[in-house]
Amino acid sequence: AVLAIAVLVLGAWPARQQQAMLIDAAARLAAPTNTSREVVEQRLAAAEAADDAAAAWPIHQRIARVGPRQRLIAAGMLGEDGLGLLDQVIEETEHGWQRFGRTAWLGLSREAADARAQITGSEAHWRQAITWAERLTQRDPYGVGSWLALADTSWRAGEREAARAAYQRVLENNRQFELDPLRQLSDEQQARVESRLDAHAEP
């Protein structure tokens, strides 16, 4: 769906090649599959097709994010075997952040760094994931999703005091969007936040 939507922003004749590449990538993802390995291969093939489109249309940072996103999904299906892909995504998204300066790149970096840290358990990797999450809150200090990302990453890293403070900020920001439910926590997210705050409060 992301690939199909991206086609709509391309417009005029010079974009026809990019459109064809993106349609090809979407077709690869829509193909019937039988095994998780085939799904991974389709994701990686779609990422390559999206990379080709991004190279041909370099000013469109939304298209540039499609390849890393597909690789991140594939890495998540591979577990430890996906570490190399996660390293690649982190490098790509750091470059994308430096180049475009858009918050979406920070989010991808945080996701990839968090996934890598969960596999390796490395303190250095957790620190990097937390750093990316902190940058998200700096860019979006009144958001719900940015603070939730920091809270969840800090919790998984074992930084419970930092996680507690971030979860409280999540609830504070969430109350600011009472008239805009689409920007609030989902019921599942609300339950997770409250559960972790309750767990932290237990003696």
Number of C-alpha atoms within 10 A of each C-alpha: 8 11 21 15 10 17 18 9 13 16 10 7 9 11 16 13 14 23 22 14 23 28 19 18 27 22 15 19 22 12 10 11 11 7 8 12 13 13 20 20 15 23 24 25 20 26 27 19 23 28 22 20 24 22 14 15 17 13 11 16 18 18 25 23 21 24 25 29 20 22 25 27 18 23 25 19 15 14 13 14 12 20 20 12 21 26 15 16 25 23 14 19 23 18 14 21 18 12 11 14 13 14 16 17 28 24 20 23 28 27 22 30 25 27 23 26 22 18 14 13 14 13 11 11 19 24 17 17 26 23 16 26 27 22 17 23 20 13 13 14 15 16 21 23 20 23 27 23 26 26 29 23 29 26 18 15 21 12 15 17 13 14 26 22 14 23 27 17 19 25 18 14 20 20 15 14 15 11 9 10 11 9 15 21 20 11 8 8 12 15 12 14 22 14 12 17 17 11 11 13 9 6 4
